Amino acid sequence: MVDPGPPAWAVAPRGPTSRRRSPFSRLSFGHVVMITAGLLAFLLNVLILRDEGAAIDVPVAAHAIPAGSRLDSSDISYRHVDPDGPFVDRALSRERLAQFFGQVVVRDVAAGAPLMEDDLRPVATPDGQRAMSIPISPDRAVGAALHVGDRIDVMLVQGGTSRFVASGVEVLAVTVGTRGLSGSGFGLTVSVSPVQALLIASALDSGSVHVLRSTGLPAYRGYPAIREARLPALGSGS
């Protein structure tokens, strides 16, 4: 007689099976330390980059800068500051600072203090002279055909005589407007020595002043100026 075997619904017994191990159970203490250090380094980099992105560089005085000094690159260092700080809107930027080197510091700046644009002023003239305005009408100033960089001679007409009081004076600015220095809409700003300033000022109060354009010509030296007895004693460099 043939054995029919186990019924179809019977379940065959399973053999021994191995339990799956968690991947974390394979990590050693050294692995944990390395992963933790990497996470900390990543978070630190994120914080640093966020802070650097928020802060801006502001030029500050590397040392105390007294008023009257010419600004030099050695006078400057930089500090990271909050862009929402109380003075940042008036402080110079690193990009703009280069154009202010050589200008004059007009107030005492303490070491570490931020440098503001209104702390600096251009020198009076590029050649170490003084700047002076001459109020004059166009018909006595070459019909107003004068430009920055021109050279002029200043002549005084007084009591039927005329004389030169300054020669070879450089034009720094030409004022053209509704009123101007003379009320005519025209005036000049010139570079002068102290003696030339005194002579021109005296001429303006003494008679009729005329201006001649002398660009490209040597300064005229053989003229009788206003009497030196009218001038106060001047020091060196005058």
C-alpha positions in Angstrom: 0.0 0.0 0.0 1.3 3.4 -1.0 1.8 6.0 1.7 -0.1 9.1 0.7 2.3 11.5 2.6 1.4 14.5 4.7 -1.7 16.4 3.8 -1.4 19.5 1.6 -2.2 21.8 4.4 0.5 20.6 6.6 3.5 23.1 7.1 7.0 21.8 6.7 9.3 22.6 9.6 11.8 25.4 9.0 15.5 24.9 9.4 17.6 27.1 11.7 17.8 30.8 10.5 20.4 33.6 11.3 19.2 36.9 12.9 20.1 40.1 10.8 22.4 42.4 12.7 21.8 46.2 13.0 24.4 48.2 11.0 24.9 50.4 14.1 26.1 47.3 16.0 29.2 47.2 13.8 30.3 50.8 14.7 33.3 50.9 17.1 34.0 53.7 19.6 36.5 55.2 17.1 33.9 55.4 14.4 31.5 57.2 16.7 34.3 59.8 17.6 35.1 60.4 14.0 31.5 60.9 12.9 30.8 63.3 15.9 34.0 65.3 15.1 32.9 65.6 11.5 29.4 66.8 12.4 30.9 69.4 14.8 33.3 70.7 12.1 30.4 71.0 9.7 28.3 73.0 12.1 31.2 75.2 13.0 31.8 76.0 9.3 28.2 76.8 8.8 28.2 79.2 11.8 31.5 80.9 10.6 30.3 81.4 7.0 27.0 82.8 8.3 28.8 85.3 10.5 31.2 86.3 7.7 28.4 86.8 5.3 26.6 89.1 7.8 29.6 91.2 8.9 31.3 93.8 6.7 34.8 95.2 6.8 35.0 98.8 8.1 38.3 100.8 8.0 39.4 101.9 11.4 42.4 103.9 12.6 45.4 101.6 13.2 46.7 104.1 15.6 45.8 107.6 16.8 45.7 110.0 13.8 46.0 113.7 14.7 44.0 116.3 12.8 46.0 117.8 9.9 47.7 114.5 9.0 47.7 113.2 5.4 45.9 109.8 5.3 48.2 106.9 4.4 47.5 103.2 4.0 49.7 102.5 7.1 47.1 104.5 9.2 44.3 101.9 8.4 43.3 98.5 9.7 40.0 96.7 9.2 37.4 95.4 11.6 34.4 93.1 11.1 31.2 94.9 12.2 27.5 94.3 12.2 26.0 95.8 9.0 23.2 97.2 11.1 25.6 99.1 13.4 24.9 102.7 14.3 27.8 104.2 12.2 28.1 101.8 9.2 26.1 103.9 6.9 28.6 106.8 7.3 31.8 104.7 7.5 34.0 104.3 4.4 34.1 101.0 2.6 37.3 99.1 1.7 36.6 99.7 -2.0 36.2 103.5 -1.7 39.0 104.1 0.8 41.8 104.1 -1.8 40.5 107.4 -3.3 40.9 109.1 0.0 44.5 108.4 0.6 46.5 111.7 0.6 43.6 113.7 1.9 43.7 115.6 5.1 42.2 114.3 8.4 40.2 117.2 9.8 39.7 115.9 13.3 41.6 113.7 15.8 40.8 110.1 15.3 41.4 107.7 18.2 43.1 104.3 17.6 40.4 101.8 16.6 37.8 104.4 15.8 36.0 104.0 12.4 37.0 106.4 9.7 34.1 108.5 8.3 34.0 110.3 4.9 33.4 113.6 6.7 36.7 113.1 8.6 38.6 113.8 5.4 39.0 116.8 3.1 41.0 117.2 -0.1 44.1 119.4 0.2 43.5 123.0 -0.7 45.6 122.8 -3.9 47.6 120.1 -5.5 50.9 122.0 -5.2 50.7 123.0 -1.5 49.4 126.5 -2.2 46.3 128.2 -0.9 42.9 128.3 -2.6 41.3 131.8 -3.1 38.2 133.0 -4.9 38.2 136.0 -7.2 34.8 137.6 -7.7 34.9 139.1 -11.2 32.5 139.7 -14.1 33.0 137.8 -17.4 33.9 141.0 -19.4 37.0 141.4 -17.2 37.9 137.7 -17.3 38.5 136.8 -21.0 34.7 136.7 -21.6 34.5 133.8 -19.2 36.5 131.6 -21.6 38.5 130.1 -18.7 38.7 126.5 -17.5 40.2 124.4 -14.8 44.0 124.2 -15.3 44.3 127.5 -17.1 46.9 130.0 -15.9 46.0 133.6 -15.5 47.6 137.0 -14.7 45.8 139.4 -12.4 46.0 143.1 -13.2 44.9 146.1 -11.2 43.7 149.3 -12.8 43.8 152.2 -10.3 43.8 156.0 -10.7 44.6 155.9 -14.4 47.5 153.5 -14.0 47.6 149.7 -14.3 50.0 147.1 -12.9 50.2 143.3 -12.6 49.8 141.9 -9.1 50.1 138.2 -9.8 51.1 136.1 -12.8 50.9 132.4 -13.7 48.2 131.7 -11.2 46.5 128.3 -11.7 42.7 128.1 -12.0 41.2 125.5 -9.7 37.5 126.0 -10.4 35.2 128.1 -12.5 31.9 129.1 -11.0 29.1 129.6 -13.5 25.6 130.0 -12.1 22.7 132.3 -11.6 24.6 134.5 -9.2 28.3 133.4 -8.9 31.0 135.0 -6.9 30.5 138.5 -8.4 26.7 138.5 -8.7 27.2 138.1 -12.5 27.1 134.3 -12.6 30.8 133.9 -13.0 33.8 133.6 -10.7 37.2 131.9 -10.2 38.9 129.9 -7.6 42.7 130.0 -7.9 45.8 128.5 -6.4 48.0 131.2 -4.7 50.9 131.7 -2.4 50.3 133.8 0.8 51.9 136.9 -0.8 49.8 136.5 -4.0 46.7 136.2 -1.8 47.4 139.4 0.0 48.2 141.3 -3.3 45.0 140.1 -5.0 42.8 140.8 -2.0 44.3 144.3 -1.8 43.8 144.8 -5.5 40.1 143.8 -5.2 39.6 146.4 -2.6 41.7 149.1 -4.3 40.4 149.4 -7.9 39.3 147.5 -11.0 40.7 144.0 -11.4 41.2 142.3 -14.8 42.2 138.8 -15.5 44.3 137.7 -18.5 44.6 134.1 -19.7 48.3 133.2 -19.8 48.2 129.4 -20.2 51.4 128.1 -21.8 53.3 131.3 -21.2 56.0 131.9 -18.5 55.0 133.8 -15.5 55.7 137.5 -15.9 58.1 138.7 -13.2 59.0 142.2 -14.2 56.0 144.0 -12.8 55.8 146.5 -10.0 53.5 145.0 -7.4 51.6 146.8 -4.7 54.0 148.3 -2.2 55.5 145.7 0.1 55.0 148.1 3.0 51.3 147.2 2.9 52.1 143.5 3.6 52.4 142.0 7.0 55.5 140.1 7.9 55.3 136.5 6.6 57.1 133.4 7.6 58.9 130.8 5.5 57.0 129.4 2.6 55.4 132.6 1.7 
